[in-house]
Amino acid sequence: MEFLKNVLTLFNALILRSLHAVDTGKVLEISPDVDPEPTPNRTSILMKGIYETIAKHLIYSYVDYTSGSVFFQIHALSPWTEIVCTAELQSKGVQKLLRLPSGERFDAIITDTSLNECFYGFISKFGSPPVIGISSHGILPWTSTFMGTPENPSYMPHYLLPYSDRMNFIQRLYNFIVVNYVNFIYDYDVILTQEDIARKYFKEEVQPYWNLERNFSLFLANIVLGFDYSRPLSTNVIPVGGMHIKTTIEPLPKDLKHILDEAKDGFIFFSLGTNLQFEQLPKDKATTLLEAFASLPQRILLKGAPQEVAGITVPPNVILRDWFPQNGVLGMKITATIFAIAFKPKFIHS
């Protein structure tokens, strides 16, 4: 990858570390997260307060969203992406990137395709270099469309449905309807809404997003043989699931190592992922979970912000922290159970 001397990446910390590992040149990154493992060749632009802004303006709570029907969840995509897109483009980090001259050139742009399409405006701004798409959610139906990889609903279940690759006729029919309906909503609502929002912020002429997507050079898919159902892939779709797993495990902080060493019955690592935090749960649900944890003999590593959990008693066997060194925790030799929602990489690691 020596030809990649100047790369713009939108969100992907794991890709950034890989670029550094192969001695790539300059990398410019923009992300709502601070990477705890920065590399010398990277310039990072932080979008501060994005998660808080999104949580403040959400039309539906995450609990309401996941409790709704499949078609309710599909229709909620557009207003949700509108909130996210607007918050990101208004952030100081993105405004800084927008002030870069249009003459700035990159050898490639790496961008998230999981409902962050408003960033496609940077493709036009910086001269339409080769674009590499990536998604932590595997291969979404609309990704199959613009990358030209087959999507057969007769044995490829939609991610919102609780089906396997062995569906009966009614399930296949319902899956067919859902897959095509979500593609319709994406093509004629979600993508057009994000394109309209982007035109308000990009001074340069923004190419139609529908065309931009169909000119992506490569797509890195978070799928792993053996974990995901079998499916055909076009040559421009590369499975990279598991790339976040480190070959070497760094030592745990002394206090955490002591806690886990003392866990004679093992431990459970419990996380609700990135978008949904434990402290965002309704009080009754959070209390129910903690009461269940209190009845278990294992130590519970619970990801959440201690300062945000007010008025709730945390059992003595629960260690509540806003961050855990996941690779080190799961590398412990004692028995561990992992429970994670909406965060596929955690499942692959376990």
Secondary structure, 3 states (H helix, E strand, C coil): CCCCCEEEEECCHHHHHHHHHCCCCEEEEEECCCCCCCCCCEEEEECCCHHHHHHHHCCCCHHHHHHCCHHHHHHCHHHHHHHHHHHHHHCHHHHHHHCCCCCCCCCEEEEECCCCHHHHHHHHHCCCCCEEEEECCCCCHHHHHHHCCCCCCCCCCCCCCCCCCCCCHHHHHHHHHHHHHHHHHHHHHHHHHHHHHHHCCCCCCCCCHHHHHCCCCEEEECCCECCECCCCCCCCEEECCCCCCCCCCCCCCHHHHHHHHCCCCCEEEEECCCCCCHHHCCHHHHHHHHHHHHCCCCEEEEECCHHHCCCCCCCCCEEEECCCCHHHHHCCCCCEEEEECCCHHHHHHC
